[in-house]
Amino acid sequence: MTEQGWSYVGPPATRPWGAAEQVPRSWVQAPPPAVPPAPVRAGRPVTPPGAPPFDVPRPYAWLMRTRDWAWWRPLLGLLMFGVLYAVASVLVVLAVLLTGLVPVADLLELTDPGVLLLTNLSLIVAIPIVWAAWAVAHGLGRGWSSSVTGKLRWRLLVPLTWRAVATLGVGVVVTIGISLLEPGTTVTGPVPGYVWLLVVVLLTTPLQSAAEEYVFRGYLSQLVAAWFRTERTGAVVAAVLTAALFSAAHAPPDVLTFLDRFVFGLAASWVTRLTGGLEAAIVLHAVNNVAVFVLSGAVGGGVSTQSPPAGVFLLVVLLDTVAMGAYVALVGAARRTLAPELLSPAVDLRRAPVAWAPTWVPAPPLPAPVPADGGPEPDARWSRQGVREARGPIG
């Protein structure tokens, strides 16, 4: 006993009566608890083959926002597109001119079959270049440039085509009819080589229209929208900017013509957002261009394909705006029946599984005491019963 009271110091370390040393039971030191790995940053896990490249569903404007998104990827793709398209378009022009397919010197007369073929081919080469930019700069398949499903949805083309014919096609007929009523305008009949013009228009103009949509409403719009924190803001800015670039690229001779093509670009961006892909915009563009070239070639040189006659600019722009607005309205109403996909598929790979590990390890069992040299058993006084008997009754 000490001044503070009884103090138990454990059994003696001696060996009375030949018993084994009394060693208190102990526990083996447990290893430190396993530290869970830090969460993997979104966009860094490797996408398994065949899996979508998105952790969350994405609208069309944000399809560049994949797991591997980086701000420099659109810049690399834009640089690649600019260099390759410049080289490809020059090669196409040289090939067409050297083969004599364009005998006329006036390269702005688009009702000439050779000039139209040259123009269309120089634009069509943009489609594989856009696909190459997606593959090299973004590491994605070419289908993501078409829609949120990763492919072009062919089932939408036919129902969208008749809606475009009923709106924009009729609008083209009306505006050309108004142009023919302008004083001094004459109908000279079909242009020379009108049959060849029809062949070129029907075979290449839809592809030319698709190429412009892949560039303006596709890659450029997605590139601009991807740099914004919110998808809606990026989509609006991209629609306005690409509409202005689209109109400027057609070298409008006046402000009203610029506005007419600017509104066309806005309508194409609108239907792209309504349907989650380029199909509606491609149909809009193709129906407009086919109708313009077929009708302009049929009436002859009295109607220019570059700009409407002076004095009817404003009326033509208003009619075009009404026709394009009607097409947008029909596309919006058709979403119930056509059911276009508006978001991409996604598989969330951001959370990596954490393996569980025990935080303690039990001590190994103690061996049973064995008397040394076969001597007597340990003194019973050291047992629990012996201690109680030695202390006597309490109280």
Buried (B, 14 or more C-beta within 10 A) or exposed (E): EEEEEEEEEEEEEEBEBBBEEBEEEEEEEEEEEEEEEEEEEBBEBEBEEEEBBBBEBBBBBBBBBBBBBEEEBBEBBBEBBEEBBEEBBEEBBEEBBEEEBBEEEEBEBBBBBBBBBBBBBBBBBBBBBBBBBBBBBBEBBBBBBBBBBBEBBEEBBEBBBEBBBBBBBBBBEBBBEBBEEBEEBEEEEBBEBBEBBBEBBEEBBBBBBBBBBBBBBBBBBBBBBBBBEEBEEBBBBBBBBBBBBBBEEBEBEEEBBBBBBBBBBBBBBBBBBBBBBBBBBBBBBBBBBBBBBBBBBBBBBBBBBEBBBEEBBEBBBEBBBEBBBBBBEBBBEBEEEBEBBBBBBBBEBBEEEEEEEEEEEEEEEEEEEEBEEEEEEBEEEBEEEEEEEEEEEEE
